[in-house]
Amino acid sequence: MTISPLQSAIGRAHLGLLWGASLLVPAWRRSQWSHEWRTELWYVLRECSCKANARPRSIREATAFCMGAYQDAIWLRERSWQEQQPLARIRGSAALCLLLLMGIFFSTWGMAQISPQVAAGMSRIQVYPWQVSDHRAVPCDCAFDLTAGRRSSRNTQLFFDGFSHYAIAREAVWAESMPRTEWTLALARSDFFAVLHLPVRAMEGVRRGPERLPQIVLSHEIWIRDFGSKPNLAGVELHVGSVDAVIAGVALGGSMGLPGKANAWLLSPDPPIRTDNAEFVVGHLSPVGWFDDGRWALSVGGMLLAILAMPCITSLSIGEYGGSSHKLPLARRSRFCAFLIAKICVLLGIVYFASVDLGCSLLQPFSQFSGYVQSASSFALCLWGLSWAFRDQRQRCPVCLRCMAHPVEVGQPSRTFLAWSGTELVCEGGHALLHIPEIATSWFSTQRWVYLDESWQFLFARPSGASSLAKS
């Protein structure tokens, strides 16, 4: 059949467009993609030669195909640049996913270690407002205060192995080298920190004051602000209202998160009890009490409720395998399941510490509402985290555990009962295809894996000289 000049001109124009698109393709792939495009164009242009006059619709289709080749070429060029990046090999891999999760875990764990409020909430102490009563044995009977209205005296002695008490007061403080200022003081017994197992950083001594003077323990904030973090403050005498005291150390950990926001702790054998100020009774939980009434139960309980609610909210199915797909070895399947279990374990650790951080940082850690925030946040974070873990697992190749890529739309929704329609993703390593139906049917209700045998590997193979040619 004789080709008209118009058809010849159209063909040359289309070949010119494909030649321009091939210049954008990396050099080591240029000849392969140019050959593929020319072959596909031949099938399109064949429609133009069916009649003497070129059909406008076929010309539009051929031109659209050539313009689509530019999109493919630009994507190939961007892909080549991405492969040259240092982290290109681990992008989307299981190792990177676990590495990011571990980074989040250590961030939440570190927050729990450095925050005074969180440290106080995670410590084995419980704080209650001191209730004024005429029935206590002595002016400050801590065991009585913890027993009244909460539990029996026997249970109190079982759940707590130490009791103490402190009162909040505002006093003027000054010294020879420090101007007069006003601090919020906590008045407590001399054994307050020892009984409650609260850490104190002892100061290096350069001089000693009178041994009978009360001791004062500075908060970490006051030590930095008013004393410039000097380590040699032991024995330095301070005038606290009408009382003289010597510095003994710096309070660390949970003591800085106790109610009252004390700037310093004034310790003496018989602290004055002032019923007109805020006063608190503190108990240190024994191992039995911590197991029964510890703060850990709030987060663990929220996570257990989230795990039980998961099947009601989202599907736990990872997918099924196509009938023509070969079956994976047991070692590969075990690796796929082990990766899911590892993600869930790290996520549970993240949820635990994140819920404790939120509950203790947003509110006073010993308030009742703090526990509500911790429980609610653990439930919500665990539910969201588990949903993400299963959703991420469904998008990973069961062989190499990398994220599936290059989604394309397949089929038409109007032909759902004749052939499947939905999204198809491919593993960049050439191990499998993933078919996700747009509309669930009785014969295609969930996503389906289709494993690719060795005959497909030539499409994903990378030439040995690709790394040097990719730069051109």
CORGIFEN-V313769 format. One record per pair of residues at least 4 apart in sequence whose C-alpha atoms are under 6 Angstrom apart, sorted by the first residue. I is the first residue (numbers start at 1). J is the second residue. Records with the same first field share a line. If there is no record, write none. Layout:
BEGIN
I = J, J
END
This chain:
BEGIN
18 = 66
21 = 70
22 = 30, 34
24 = 73
25 = 30, 73, 77
26 = 30, 470
27 = 469
28 = 466, 469
30 = 34
42 = 46
44 = 62
48 = 54, 55, 58
75 = 79
83 = 88
92 = 402, 403
93 = 402
94 = 401
105 = 350
106 = 110
108 = 353, 354
109 = 353
111 = 115
112 = 118
116 = 253, 254, 256, 257
117 = 257, 360
118 = 357, 360
119 = 253, 254
120 = 254, 257
121 = 365
124 = 284, 285
125 = 283, 284, 285
126 = 282, 283
127 = 281, 282
128 = 280, 281
129 = 280
130 = 279, 280, 281
142 = 163
147 = 151, 152, 153
155 = 159
156 = 160
159 = 285, 286, 288, 289
160 = 284, 285, 286
161 = 284, 286
162 = 195, 283, 284
163 = 282, 283
164 = 282
165 = 280, 281, 282
166 = 186, 187, 188, 279, 280
167 = 186, 187, 278, 279
168 = 185, 186, 278
169 = 184, 185
170 = 183, 184, 185
171 = 182, 183, 241
172 = 181, 182, 240, 241
173 = 180, 181, 182, 239, 240
174 = 178, 179, 180, 239
175 = 238
183 = 263
184 = 262, 263
185 = 262, 263, 264, 265
186 = 262, 265
187 = 266
188 = 267, 271
189 = 267, 268, 269, 271
190 = 267, 268, 269
191 = 195
193 = 197, 198
196 = 284
199 = 252
200 = 250, 251, 252
201 = 249, 250
202 = 249
203 = 231, 232, 233, 234, 249
204 = 231, 232, 234
205 = 232, 234
207 = 235
208 = 235
209 = 235
213 = 245
214 = 245, 267, 268
215 = 245, 246, 247, 248, 267
216 = 246, 247, 248, 265, 266, 267
217 = 248, 249, 250, 264, 265
218 = 250, 264
219 = 250, 251, 263, 264
222 = 226
223 = 227, 229
224 = 228, 229
234 = 247, 248
235 = 246, 247
236 = 246, 247
237 = 245, 246
238 = 244, 245, 246
239 = 244
240 = 244
285 = 289, 290
289 = 293
290 = 294
297 = 301
298 = 375
299 = 352, 375, 378
302 = 375, 378, 379
303 = 378, 379, 382
306 = 379, 383
318 = 394
319 = 447, 448
320 = 448
321 = 448, 449
322 = 449, 450
325 = 450, 451
330 = 334
334 = 338
336 = 398
350 = 354
351 = 355, 378, 381, 382
355 = 374, 377, 378
356 = 374
357 = 361
358 = 362
359 = 370, 373, 374
360 = 365
363 = 370
365 = 370
373 = 377
377 = 381
378 = 382
381 = 385
382 = 386
388 = 392
395 = 403, 404
396 = 401, 402, 403, 404
397 = 401, 402
404 = 425, 426, 427
405 = 425, 426
406 = 425
407 = 424, 425
408 = 423, 424
409 = 422, 423
410 = 421, 422, 423
411 = 421
412 = 421
413 = 421
416 = 420
421 = 437
422 = 436, 437, 438
423 = 435, 436
424 = 434, 435
425 = 433, 434
426 = 433
427 = 431, 432
430 = 460
431 = 452
432 = 450, 451, 452
433 = 449, 450
434 = 448, 449
435 = 447, 448
436 = 447
440 = 444, 445
441 = 445
466 = 470
END
